[in-house]
Amino acid sequence: MSESSLDDLLQTVFTRLFSKGRSVSSTRGKSTELIGVLLELKNPLSRLSRSETKGKLFSALGELLWYLSGSNEVDFIEYYLPRYGENSDDGKTIYGGYGPRIFRHRGHYDQLANVIELLERKSSTRRAVIQLFDGEDLFEHHTDIPCTCTLQFFVRQEMLHLHVNMRSNDAFRGLPHDIFAFTFLQEIVARTLKVKVGTYKHSVGSLHLYDVEETKAVSFIDEGFQSNIPMPPMPTGDPWPSIEVLLNVEGRIRRGEKIDIEKIDVGSYWKDLIILLLIFRESKTAGGAQVVSYLKSKLSSEIYVPYIAMRERVLKEVTKQRELFEKEGA
């Protein structure tokens, strides 16, 4: 299955699951499954769904930053995905968290840095592989082990291609977030290597749609095809200093610190992502409508406006519920 945008790819995936998938049962419930699937996203920057059903920019961005920070802490990811803690063995960490496996594999190997260094030395290499799933993960029971097996990077004709291998993938919840995070990582590596972004391929052993999500998948299909508007391209040059600023400010935002967006010394592309994180925080607070409106006016790209409108609807509901509670209390 090959498409130019995430929405087109999801349309094809859900339709194929309904027409060709077979029913299976697992510990997480009944699902419809396809075995041995290869997906291709021809434009990795078209990584965001434009639909009402799957337009989940904020949680996808939060999960990406969780990876980039090298963290596997529950408190971090639950801020963006409240149910993620269900995957924890101890209530504090996620055993299968990707961040430590990418940046501190076996306690000290920075796999991403090693891959970049290898590609800089020999661009034609076939060894630029990051391993996430490990044989040791099967030795004892854990609530969560990585669904992703490997990320393999290829530089061909001055373009960086990424091929991801998954042992298992939830088509409705996991797939859109995985594609967002991995294509973003692909773009980071491409900028670091000073090459263009190539195609993205996503190979899945078991691609499945849980029965409880079928109605939502049908709603997505019924929304029809969306306009293909990619994210703005990442600026050329070394992205890591800006990523360091982004991660630092993200932590401050999550801790509730006051942030003056005008004093953050980072380019407009990265500042937009910081603004989105601020909007996410304020949209969870009754009375934050004015701040969200102000922050929205500071964005350099209009592509994010529809996602902010979704958060503004959440904010209106929060405000309405609070006013109702105060009225009843009076």
Secondary structure as UniProt FT lines:
FT   STRAND          2..3
FT   HELIX           6..20
FT   STRAND          22..26
FT   TURN            27..28
FT   STRAND          29..41
FT   TURN            44..45
FT   TURN            52..54
FT   HELIX           57..68
FT   TURN            69..70
FT   HELIX           74..78
FT   TURN            79..80
FT   HELIX           82..87
FT   TURN            95..96
FT   HELIX           98..103
FT   TURN            106..108
FT   HELIX           111..121
FT   TURN            123..124
FT   STRAND          129..131
FT   HELIX           135..138
FT   STRAND          148..156
FT   TURN            157..158
FT   STRAND          159..170
FT   TURN            171..173
FT   HELIX           174..193
FT   STRAND          196..210
FT   HELIX           211..213
FT   HELIX           214..222
FT   HELIX           240..254
FT   TURN            255..256
FT   HELIX           261..263
FT   HELIX           268..282
FT   TURN            283..284
FT   TURN            286..287
FT   HELIX           289..297
FT   HELIX           302..304
FT   HELIX           305..329
//
